[in-house]
Amino acid sequence: MAQRSARETALAALRLWREKKRFADSVISELLADADLSRSDRAFALDLFYGVLRNLTLLDFWIGCLRASRIESNVRDILRLGIYQVIVLKTAEHAAVHATVALAPEKQRSIINAILRASTRRRSELLAQANAQPLFVQTSHPRFLVERWQQHFYADYTEELCKWNNRPAPLYGRINQLKIDPETFLQLYPDSRPVSDHPDFVEFNILPKVALDSGHCYIQDPSTAIACQLLDPRPGEKILDACAAPGGKAAYLAQRMQNRGVIIACDRDGKRLQILKGNINRLGATIVRPVGHDWTRNHVPEEILSIAPFDGVLLDAPCTNTGVIRRRVDVRWRLRPDDFSRMSKVQLLISRAVLRLLKPGGVLVYSTCSLEREENEQVVRRLLSKLEELRLDAETDSLPFRDGFDGAFAAKLVRIA
C-alpha cells in the first residue's frame, strides 16, 4: 500500500473525525504514527487538519458563496482542505489546487477544480464577505458559545478570546525539579526559554523529546500551576488528587512536597490511569500512588480510606474545557448549550464525595479549565451554601485575553475545625 502524503493524511483525519466522532488529537496522532512522513510533512498535515477544524464555519461559509447547491460530505472535506490552503495559508495556486484535486475520485475532480479555481480568483471578495459576517462565522465558534461569552465578558474580550482560540498554541514545559534544577536545565536544553513570572516553566519551539524521555520536564501550560500553588502542600502531608490523569499536577505536588508524604492520585478511566502511571514513573514522583476510582459511585476503595483523612484535596474537576479550546481544537464542536448545567451537577457530586475524606482544618482546592461561571464560581457558592463547615479562603483564575495563558479557575476552601 502506497504511503499517504501530508494532504492525504489530513483528509483521512478529517473524515475519521467527522464520521467516527473521535477526539481530534487521537485521530491525527494515530494516523501520523502509521505514516512515513518527513518532519516538515508531518507539520504540514497537522497544520491542515487543525487549521480546517479551527476555521470550519468560515470555510463552509466560503464554500456556500462559491456553490449554492448541496455538496456531498466527502467532497466538502476536500474543498475545506483546498480553500484553507488557498485563502488562509495563501499557498500557491498551482500547488494547492492541483494537489487537492488529486485527492478526489476522478468523477468529482472537475467540480472541485472549478470551485477551488474560483476561490483563487475571488479571494479578495471572499475575505471582504467574511469580514461582514457575525463574529461566530468569522472565528468559527458555535453561535451560542459566542453569545454567552458576550454576556459574560465585554464584546472586545470575546473577540480577543475567539481569535486566541484560533492561533496555534505555544509549547510550554514545567521543569521537573525532582530530577534537575532550572539553571542546569536551561544549560542542557538551550532551545528552552524561561517564562516570565513562572520560574518553574519554559517555552519551546519544538517538542523536546530528550528532556521528556529523561523526565527533566513535563509538557504543561503555566495556568495549570494555579491550583497546585493554592493547595500549597507541605512535605510529609497526605494529599488526594481526585481526578489526576494524566498526572502533571500530581507530579508538581510531589515536587512541592520534596517527594515526602503521600499523594493518592485517582482516575476512573483505566487507559488514562496507565498514562498517569507512566508519567509519574518517568518524572520520579515516588510518593504518588495511582488508584482507579469513580467518584460518582458510593464505594470508596480501601486504598483511599486507609490513608484518609487527607490534609489537602485537589479536585481538578471534569469540565467543558472552554479555557483550553486553543489546545483542544475540536472542543468547540462538541459543546452543547446544556453541557454547562450538566457538568456543574457532576462537579458538585464529586466535590461532596471528596470532602468527606478531608480532615478538619484541611484544604480543598476546586479547579477547572473552564471559563464558565456555572462550573466555577457558582459551584463554589453552592458548596458554601450547603456545607456550613466550609470557608472560602481564596479564589483566582487565568483568562487568555488577560494573562496570555490557557483559561483556568481555582478556589481554596478550608474545612473549619
C-alpha positions as CSV (number, residue, x, y, z in Angstrom):
1,M,0.0,0.0,0.0
2,A,1.4,3.4,-1.0
3,Q,2.2,5.8,1.8
4,R,-0.2,8.7,2.4
5,S,1.0,12.2,1.6
6,A,0.6,15.1,4.1
7,R,-2.7,16.2,2.4
8,E,-4.0,12.6,2.2
9,T,-3.2,12.2,5.9
10,A,-5.1,15.4,6.8
11,L,-8.1,14.4,4.7
12,A,-8.2,10.9,6.2
13,A,-8.1,12.5,9.7
14,L,-10.9,14.9,8.8
15,R,-13.1,12.1,7.6
16,L,-12.4,9.9,10.6
17,W,-13.1,12.8,13.0
18,R,-16.4,13.6,11.2
19,E,-17.7,10.1,10.7
20,K,-16.5,8.4,13.9
21,K,-16.8,11.4,16.2
22,R,-13.5,10.7,17.8
23,F,-11.3,13.2,19.5
24,A,-9.2,15.1,17.0
25,D,-5.9,14.6,18.8
26,S,-6.2,10.8,18.9
27,V,-7.3,10.7,15.3
28,I,-4.3,12.6,13.9
29,S,-1.8,11.0,16.3
30,E,-2.9,7.5,15.2
31,L,-2.6,8.4,11.5
32,L,0.8,10.1,11.9
33,A,2.1,7.1,13.9
34,D,1.4,4.9,10.8
35,A,2.6,7.4,8.2
36,D,6.2,7.6,6.9
37,L,6.4,11.4,6.6
38,S,9.3,13.8,7.0
39,R,9.2,16.3,9.9
40,S,8.1,19.1,7.5
41,D,5.3,16.9,6.0
42,R,4.1,15.9,9.5
43,A,3.9,19.6,10.4
44,F,2.0,20.3,7.2
45,A,-0.5,17.5,7.9
46,L,-1.1,18.9,11.4
47,D,-1.5,22.4,10.1
48,L,-4.0,21.3,7.5
49,F,-6.1,19.2,9.9
50,Y,-6.2,21.6,12.8
51,G,-6.4,24.6,10.6
52,V,-9.6,23.2,8.9
53,L,-11.1,22.4,12.4
54,R,-10.3,25.9,13.6
55,N,-11.9,27.5,10.6
56,L,-14.8,25.1,9.9
57,T,-17.7,27.6,9.9
58,L,-15.8,30.2,7.9
59,L,-14.6,27.6,5.3
60,D,-18.2,26.4,4.9
61,F,-19.4,30.0,4.5
62,W,-16.9,30.4,1.7
63,I,-18.0,27.1,0.1
64,G,-21.6,28.4,0.2
65,C,-20.5,31.6,-1.5
66,L,-18.9,29.6,-4.3
67,R,-21.6,27.0,-4.8
68,A,-25.2,27.3,-3.5
69,S,-26.3,23.7,-4.3
70,R,-25.8,20.8,-1.8
71,I,-22.3,19.4,-1.6
72,E,-21.7,15.7,-0.6
73,S,-19.8,15.4,2.7
74,N,-16.6,13.8,1.3
75,V,-16.4,16.5,-1.4
76,R,-16.9,19.2,1.2
77,D,-13.9,17.8,3.2
78,I,-11.7,18.1,0.2
79,L,-13.0,21.6,-0.5
80,R,-12.3,22.6,3.1
81,L,-8.7,21.5,2.7
82,G,-8.3,23.3,-0.6
83,I,-9.9,26.6,0.4
84,Y,-8.0,26.6,3.7
85,Q,-4.7,26.4,1.7
86,V,-5.8,29.0,-0.9
87,I,-7.3,31.7,1.3
88,V,-5.9,31.2,4.8
89,L,-2.4,29.7,4.1
90,K,-2.1,31.6,0.8
91,T,-0.5,28.5,-0.8
92,A,0.5,29.0,-4.4
93,E,-2.5,28.2,-6.6
94,H,-0.8,25.5,-8.8
95,A,0.3,23.6,-5.7
96,A,-2.9,24.0,-3.6
97,V,-5.4,23.3,-6.3
98,H,-3.6,20.6,-8.3
99,A,-2.6,18.6,-5.2
100,T,-6.0,18.9,-3.6
101,V,-8.0,18.0,-6.7
102,A,-5.8,14.9,-7.0
103,L,-7.2,13.7,-3.6
104,A,-10.7,13.2,-5.1
105,P,-12.1,10.3,-7.2
106,E,-12.0,11.0,-10.9
107,K,-15.7,11.8,-11.3
108,Q,-15.6,14.5,-8.6
109,R,-12.4,16.3,-9.8
110,S,-14.0,18.7,-12.2
111,I,-16.4,20.3,-9.7
112,I,-13.7,20.5,-7.1
113,N,-11.2,22.0,-9.5
114,A,-13.9,24.6,-10.6
115,I,-14.7,25.7,-7.1
116,L,-11.1,25.9,-6.0
117,R,-10.0,27.9,-9.0
118,A,-13.0,30.2,-8.4
119,S,-11.8,30.7,-4.8
120,T,-8.4,31.8,-6.0
121,R,-9.9,34.4,-8.4
122,R,-12.4,35.7,-5.8
123,R,-10.1,35.6,-2.8
124,S,-10.3,39.3,-2.0
125,E,-14.1,39.3,-2.5
126,L,-14.5,36.2,-0.2
127,L,-12.3,37.8,2.5
128,A,-14.4,41.0,2.3
129,Q,-17.6,39.0,2.6
130,A,-16.3,37.1,5.6
131,N,-15.4,40.4,7.4
132,A,-19.0,41.4,7.1
133,Q,-20.3,38.3,8.9
134,P,-21.0,37.9,12.7
135,L,-18.2,37.0,15.0
136,F,-19.2,33.4,15.3
137,V,-18.8,33.0,11.5
138,Q,-15.5,35.0,11.2
139,T,-13.9,33.0,14.0
140,S,-15.7,29.6,13.6
141,H,-17.2,29.2,17.0
142,P,-20.7,27.9,17.9
143,R,-23.1,30.8,17.9
144,F,-24.5,30.0,21.4
145,L,-20.9,30.0,22.8
146,V,-20.0,33.4,21.4
147,E,-23.3,34.9,22.6
148,R,-22.8,33.6,26.2
149,W,-19.3,34.9,26.2
150,Q,-20.5,38.3,25.0
151,Q,-22.9,38.3,28.0
152,H,-20.1,37.1,30.4
153,F,-17.2,39.2,29.1
154,Y,-17.0,42.5,27.2
155,A,-17.5,42.3,23.5
156,D,-13.9,43.2,22.8
157,Y,-12.7,40.4,25.2
158,T,-15.0,37.9,23.4
159,E,-13.5,38.8,20.1
160,E,-10.0,38.6,21.5
161,L,-10.8,35.2,23.1
162,C,-12.2,33.8,19.8
163,K,-9.1,34.9,17.9
164,W,-6.9,33.5,20.7
165,N,-8.5,30.1,20.3
166,N,-7.7,30.1,16.6
167,R,-4.0,30.6,17.0
168,P,-1.6,27.6,17.3
169,A,-0.9,27.0,21.0
170,P,2.6,27.7,22.3
171,L,4.6,24.8,23.7
172,Y,5.3,25.1,27.4
173,G,7.0,22.7,29.8
174,R,7.4,22.5,33.5
175,I,10.9,21.9,34.7
176,N,10.8,18.8,36.9
177,Q,12.9,19.8,39.9
178,L,12.7,16.3,41.3
179,K,15.4,15.5,38.7
180,I,17.0,18.7,37.6
181,D,17.3,22.3,38.7
182,P,16.2,25.2,36.4
183,E,19.8,26.5,35.9
184,T,21.1,23.1,34.8
185,F,18.0,22.6,32.6
186,L,18.5,25.8,30.7
187,Q,22.2,25.0,30.1
188,L,21.3,21.4,29.0
189,Y,18.5,22.5,26.7
190,P,19.5,25.9,25.3
191,D,16.4,26.0,23.0
192,S,14.2,26.4,26.0
193,R,13.2,29.9,27.2
194,P,12.2,30.9,30.7
195,V,8.6,32.1,31.1
196,S,8.4,35.5,32.9
197,D,6.9,35.3,36.4
198,H,6.7,31.5,36.2
199,P,10.1,30.2,37.3
200,D,9.1,26.5,37.0
201,F,8.2,26.8,33.4
202,V,9.9,27.2,30.0
203,E,8.8,27.6,26.4
204,F,9.9,25.5,23.4
205,N,9.8,25.8,19.7
206,I,9.8,22.1,19.1
207,L,8.9,19.1,21.3
208,P,11.9,18.4,23.5
209,K,11.9,14.6,23.2
210,V,15.2,14.0,25.1
211,A,14.0,16.3,28.0
212,L,10.7,14.5,28.1
213,D,12.1,11.0,27.9
214,S,14.5,11.7,30.7
215,G,11.8,13.1,33.0
216,H,13.5,16.5,33.1
217,C,10.3,18.3,32.1
218,Y,6.6,17.7,31.5
219,I,4.5,19.5,28.8
220,Q,2.2,21.7,30.8
221,D,0.7,25.2,30.5
222,P,1.6,27.7,33.3
223,S,-2.1,28.2,34.1
224,T,-2.1,24.6,35.5
225,A,0.1,25.7,38.4
226,I,-2.5,27.9,39.9
227,A,-4.4,25.1,41.6
228,C,-1.2,23.4,43.0
229,Q,0.1,26.7,44.3
230,L,-3.2,27.4,46.1
231,L,-3.2,24.0,47.7
232,D,0.4,24.6,48.8
233,P,1.1,21.1,50.2
234,R,3.9,20.6,52.7
235,P,6.4,17.8,52.9
236,G,5.1,14.8,54.9
237,E,1.4,15.6,54.3
238,K,-1.3,13.3,52.9
239,I,-2.8,14.7,49.7
240,L,-5.6,13.4,47.5
241,D,-5.5,14.3,43.8
242,A,-9.1,13.3,43.0
243,C,-9.1,13.5,39.2
244,A,-5.4,13.2,38.5
245,A,-4.8,11.8,34.9
246,P,-2.6,12.4,33.1
247,G,-0.6,13.2,36.2
248,G,1.0,16.6,35.6
249,K,-0.5,18.2,38.7
250,A,0.2,15.2,40.9
251,A,3.9,15.3,39.9
252,Y,4.0,19.0,40.5
253,L,2.5,18.5,44.0
254,A,5.2,15.8,44.7
255,Q,7.9,18.3,43.7
256,R,6.4,21.0,46.0
257,M,6.4,18.3,48.8
258,Q,10.0,17.4,48.1
259,N,8.8,13.8,47.4
260,R,8.0,13.4,51.2
261,G,4.5,12.3,52.3
262,V,1.9,10.6,50.2
263,I,-0.3,11.6,47.2
264,I,-3.2,9.4,46.2
265,A,-3.8,10.1,42.5
266,C,-7.2,8.8,41.2
267,D,-8.8,8.4,37.9
268,R,-11.8,6.4,36.7
269,D,-10.6,5.6,33.2
270,G,-8.2,2.6,33.0
271,K,-6.3,3.8,30.0
272,R,-5.8,7.3,31.4
273,L,-4.6,5.7,34.7
274,Q,-2.0,3.8,32.8
275,I,-0.8,7.1,31.2
276,L,-0.7,8.6,34.6
277,K,1.5,5.8,36.0
278,G,3.9,6.1,33.1
279,N,4.2,9.9,33.6
280,I,4.7,9.6,37.3
281,N,7.4,6.9,37.0
282,R,9.3,8.9,34.3
283,L,9.1,12.1,36.5
284,G,10.3,10.3,39.6
285,A,7.4,11.3,41.8
286,T,7.8,8.3,44.1
287,I,5.2,9.5,46.7
288,V,2.3,9.3,44.2
289,R,0.1,6.2,44.4
290,P,-2.2,5.8,41.4
291,V,-5.7,4.4,42.3
292,G,-8.6,3.7,40.0
293,H,-11.9,5.1,41.3
294,D,-15.1,6.8,40.0
295,W,-16.3,9.4,42.5
296,T,-19.8,9.3,41.2
297,R,-20.1,5.9,42.8
298,N,-20.6,5.4,46.5
299,H,-18.0,2.8,47.4
300,V,-14.5,4.3,48.1
301,P,-11.6,1.8,47.8
302,E,-9.7,0.7,50.9
303,E,-6.5,2.1,49.3
304,I,-8.0,5.5,49.7
305,L,-9.9,5.0,53.0
306,S,-6.7,3.6,54.7
307,I,-4.9,6.9,54.1
308,A,-7.8,9.3,54.9
309,P,-8.4,11.8,56.3
310,F,-6.3,14.0,54.0
311,D,-4.5,17.2,54.8
312,G,-5.4,18.5,51.4
313,V,-7.5,17.6,48.3
314,L,-7.0,18.8,44.8
315,L,-10.2,18.4,42.7
316,D,-9.4,19.3,39.2
317,A,-12.9,18.6,38.2
318,P,-14.1,17.3,34.8
319,C,-15.4,20.3,32.8
320,T,-16.3,21.6,29.4
321,N,-12.7,22.7,28.7
322,T,-13.7,26.1,27.3
323,G,-10.4,27.6,28.7
324,V,-8.3,25.3,26.6
325,I,-10.0,25.4,23.2
326,R,-6.8,26.7,21.7
327,R,-5.2,23.4,22.6
328,R,-8.1,21.0,22.2
329,V,-9.2,22.4,18.8
330,D,-12.4,20.3,18.4
331,V,-13.8,21.0,21.9
332,R,-15.9,23.8,20.4
333,W,-17.7,21.5,18.0
334,R,-18.6,19.0,20.9
335,L,-20.2,21.5,23.2
336,R,-24.0,21.8,23.6
337,P,-25.9,24.6,25.4
338,D,-27.0,22.3,28.3
339,D,-23.4,21.0,28.9
340,F,-22.6,23.7,31.5
341,S,-25.5,22.9,33.8
342,R,-25.0,19.2,33.3
343,M,-21.3,19.4,34.2
344,S,-22.0,21.5,37.3
345,K,-24.1,18.7,38.7
346,V,-21.3,16.2,38.2
347,Q,-18.8,18.7,39.7
348,L,-21.0,19.2,42.8
349,L,-21.4,15.4,43.2
350,I,-17.7,14.8,43.1
351,S,-16.9,17.8,45.4
352,R,-19.2,16.5,48.1
353,A,-17.7,13.0,47.8
354,V,-14.1,14.1,48.3
355,L,-14.9,16.5,51.1
356,R,-15.9,13.5,53.3
357,L,-12.2,12.5,53.2
358,L,-10.8,15.9,54.2
359,K,-9.7,16.4,57.7
360,P,-10.9,19.3,59.9
361,G,-8.7,22.2,59.1
362,G,-7.8,20.7,55.8
363,V,-7.8,22.4,52.4
364,L,-9.8,21.6,49.3
365,V,-8.8,23.3,46.0
366,Y,-11.5,23.1,43.4
367,S,-10.3,23.8,39.9
368,T,-11.3,23.6,36.3
369,C,-10.0,24.6,32.9
370,S,-13.4,26.2,32.1
371,L,-14.3,29.9,31.7
372,E,-17.9,29.3,32.6
373,R,-19.4,30.7,35.9
374,E,-21.8,27.7,36.1
375,E,-18.7,25.4,36.5
376,N,-16.6,27.8,38.6
377,E,-17.9,30.5,40.9
378,Q,-21.5,29.0,41.0
379,V,-20.3,25.6,42.0
380,V,-18.2,27.1,44.9
381,R,-21.2,29.3,46.0
382,R,-23.4,26.2,46.1
383,L,-20.9,24.3,48.1
384,L,-20.6,27.1,50.6
385,S,-24.4,27.4,50.9
386,K,-24.9,23.7,51.5
387,L,-21.9,23.0,53.7
388,E,-21.5,25.2,56.8
389,E,-18.2,23.7,57.7
390,L,-16.5,25.2,54.6
391,R,-14.9,28.6,54.3
392,L,-13.7,30.3,51.1
393,D,-10.1,31.3,51.6
394,A,-9.1,32.4,48.1
395,E,-10.3,32.4,44.5
396,T,-8.3,33.0,41.3
397,D,-8.4,32.5,37.6
398,S,-6.4,32.7,34.4
399,L,-8.1,34.4,31.4
400,P,-6.4,34.0,28.0
401,F,-7.2,37.5,26.8
402,R,-5.8,39.0,30.1
403,D,-3.0,36.7,31.1
404,G,-1.8,35.2,27.9
405,F,-2.1,31.5,29.0
406,D,-4.8,28.9,29.0
407,G,-8.0,29.6,30.9
408,A,-8.3,28.1,34.4
409,F,-10.1,28.6,37.7
410,A,-9.3,27.6,41.2
411,A,-10.8,28.2,44.6
412,K,-9.3,27.3,48.0
413,L,-11.8,26.0,50.5
414,V,-10.9,25.3,54.2
415,R,-12.9,22.8,56.2
416,I,-13.4,24.5,59.5
417,A,-12.1,22.6,62.5
